Amino acid sequence: MKIVTDCAADMPADELDKLGIVQAPLFIQFPEGEVNSADISADAFYDRLEAMRPQIPTTAMPSTGLFAELYRKVAKAGEKILSIHISSGLSGTINAAREGGEQAKPEADVTFWDTLTLSGGERFQVMAAALAAKRKASWTMEAIKERMEKIREKTEVIYTLDTLEYLARGGRIGRVKAIAGALLNLKPVIRVDTDGKYSTVKTERTLGKSMTVIAEHLYEKYARTPVWVTVLHGRFADKADALAEELKNKLNIAKLEVMRISPVLGVHTGPGIVGAAVVPMELMEGLA
């Protein structure tokens, strides 16, 4: 079985290679041309993002034809394909994937999975599938999907933003709401809900308070359950380290890492984003 995903899963290149995962591109469209989000470093992206203010680039998902071509290529090895993607509540990527899968029949046998999340939350599901797929004798497609469903149910993705400017310019929230938020210097705490869409947990006046809300929210969800925590940020390393320390004090952390979000997600958040993806450690064990 071969695993296909998209770069909204925030998986480093070496991790994709190690696990044998095929990544479909998501694109960032600058005025001077389109780039694959995987081909630009986070720092180079944020430099370009800040240099083009007040303009903002746009994002584009892979075309149906691109997915069809990718599936045909992967299927030449004779393997079934499990295609795992960013929430259908936040992107049309999985719909394009499904249409591409129809075009690729009968050459490619593709099963699709909607993670109902993104970033580190999507990554947990993709990693679980890829690790299990390497043990073909132990894991059927149905067993892998059952594990991903449990991970999907138990994973929390939550973050805060330094500014609402990028969400407003990208059309993700109303401009009036963004202006009001900017005037009041509000820092919203946002999570991915069970329907795969964003919801606001709380709004604070400082990032420090917002990060405390994140830590308290995660404690309410997991208490002392051993968890795998991925702290994620755009270009906010100091805040990411501070959040990691706060989470160490609140949670029973079995594994902790600090990573950057994909530039394609940074288009909508700007550099000032910090948050975390959290999953019970037991759901990520026994896979390899």
N, C-alpha and C positions, 0 to 999 in steps of 0.2 A: 504494500500500500504506500502511495506517495501523498505527502501532505502539501497542499497549496494554501498560501495565505496572502495577505496584502501588507503593505508597509505601515499601516496604522497600528499593527501589533507591536511596534517599537522593538523589534528584535535585531540585535547587532549582527553584522555580517558573519562574524566567526561562529555565532550561535546557529545561524541558518545553515552554514556549511557543515558544522558538526552534526546537526540533526537531519541533514539532507532535505531541508524544507525549500520548496520553490516559492519565491515571492513575486506576486503580481505587482506591477508598479502603480503608484498613485502619483499624479503629476501636479507640479506647481507652475502656474502660468504667469510669468513675468512679462512686462511690456516688450522686452527684447527677445522673448522666446520661452518655450516650455522646457522644464527640466524634470527628470525623474527624481522624486523626493529622496530616493535611496542614494542618489549620485551627488548630493550636496551635503556638506557637513553642517551640523547645527550652528556653529559659529559663523560660517560663511553665509548661511541662510539669514541669520538674524542681522548680520551686517547689511545685507541687501535689503532686508525688510525695513530697517530703520533709515537707510539711505533714501528710500523712495517715498517716505512720508510726505504728504498725507495720503498718497495712493496706497493701495494694498493689492498684492497678487491674488489670483483666484486659484482654486484647486479643481482638479478633474480626475474622475475615476477611470479605470481601464475600460476600453470599449468592449462591446460584445465580441467583435472580431478578434481582438487581442486575446481575450480569454479562450476563445475557440482554438486559436493557433497554439496557445500555451498548453491546453489540454491535449491536443493531438500530439504535440511534441513529447509531453510527459508519458502519454499512453504507449508510445513506441516501445517502451521497456516492458510492456505487457502487464503493468500494475494497475490496480484500481486506484482511484483518486478521491481523497477527502479534501474538499475545498472549504476553508474556514475563514470567515470574514467579519469585518467591522459591523456593528449593529445596523440592522435595517432601519432602525429609528433615527439614525444619524447620517446614513449614506445610502445611496442606491447601488453600491458596489456589488452586493450579493445578488441583486436582480440582474445586473449585467453578466455576472458569473453564470447564473442559471441559464440565461439566454445563450451564452457562449457554449455551455454544456450541451444544450439542445442542438446547436449547430455542429458540434464535434461528434455527435452520434453518427454511426455506431462505433467509430474508432475509439472513443474514450468513454469509460464507465465512471461517471462522476457522482459523488454524494456531496450534498451541500450542508453547511452548518452555520447558522446565524448565532454569533457569540452574544448578541444583545449587549455588547459593551465595546470598548476600544482600549488602545494603549496597553498598559500592563495587565489589565483584565483579559484582554484578547490574547495576550502572550501566554498567560497561564494555560488557557485552553489549547492553544496551538502546541505548546511544549508537551503537554500531557498526551495529546494525540500522536505527536512525532515519536516520543519515547516509547509509547505502547506499540506503535506500528513497527518498531524495530524488533519487537518480540512477537513475530507473527503467530507462532504456535499458541501463545498465551492470550492474545487479545483479538477477538473478532471485531468487525465493524460496529456491531450493536453494543459490545462491551465498552468500546472506546467512546461511543456516543453517550452511554450511560454515565461514564466518568466525567465527560465534558459537561453534561447536564448538571451534575452535582457541583462541579467547579463553578459553573455559571450561576447557580443558585446561591452559592456561599461566598462569592467574590465581591468585594467592595472596591469601586473606583471613585475617588473623591479628591477634589482639588480646590484651590483658591487662586484668584487673579489679582494682580497689582492694579490693573486697569480694565475697564469695560470697553475701551476704545476699539480694540481689534474685533471683538464680538459684534460691535455696532457696525463697523465699517464692512464687515463680512456679511452683514444682514442676519446674523444669528439672534440678535435682540433688537428691539426698537430703539431708534436713535434718541427719542425723547427720554426713554428709560435710562439709556446710557449717559446722556447729558446730566440727568438728575443724579445718577450714581456718581458721576465724576465730580459734580459740584459738592456732593456730600462726602466725597472721598471714600466711597463704600467698597468693601472687599467681600464679594459674595463667596460662600462656600457651596460648591456645586457637586452633585453626585450623579452617577448613572443609575437610573431607577430600573425596576424589574421589567418595564416595557422597553428598555433599551434607549430611553430618551433622558435628557437632562432634567433634574429638578433641583431647586435651591433649598439647601438645608437651613441656612441662616446667613445673615449679612452683618458684618462687623465693620468697625471704623479703621482697624489696623490689621496688617498682615499677621502680627504676632497673635492677636486675638483669634483671627481666622484659623491659624494653625492649631491653636488650642482647641477650637471647635472640632477640627478634623480629628485630633487625638481623642477627644471625649466621645465623639460619634463612633470611632472605631472601637473604643473600649466598651461602649454600650453593646456593640454588635458581637464582639469576640471575647470580652472579659479576659480570662486567663488561658484560653485555648491557644496552643502553640500555632504560630502563624508565620507565613512567608510574606515579608513586606518588601515591596519595591517602591522606593521614593522616587518620584519623577519630577523633572523640572525642564524649563526652556533654557534660559540663561540666568539662573538664579541659584548658583551653587551654594552660597552662604545660607540662603533660606532653606534649601534642601537639607543641608547638614543640620540646621537648627530643628527642622521637622523630624529628622531621623532621631535626634537626641530626645525630643519630646516623646516620640513613639516608643523608644527604648524604655522610658520611665513608666509608660502606661500599659504596654502590651507584653505578652509572653512571646518574644520574637525568637523563632528557631532559625530563620535566615533573613538577612537584611542586605539590600543592595541599593545603590543610588545610581539612576540612569537618566539619560536625556530623552525627551519625547521627540518623535519624528517631526522634521520640518513641516510636513504636510498638515500636521495637527497644529503646529506653531503659527501657521497662517491665521488661524481663528482665535488664538490666545495671546499672541505676542510673546516676548521673552519672559515676562513676569508671571510665570505660572509655576506653582509648586503643589504637589499632592502625592497621593499614594494609591497603589493597588495592593490589596491584601487578600490572602486566601488561607484557609486552614491547612497547615503543613501536611496533615494526614492524607489530603486529597492529591498531593503531589508526590507521594511516596509509593513505592511498590510498582512503579511504571517501567523502569529500566531493568 
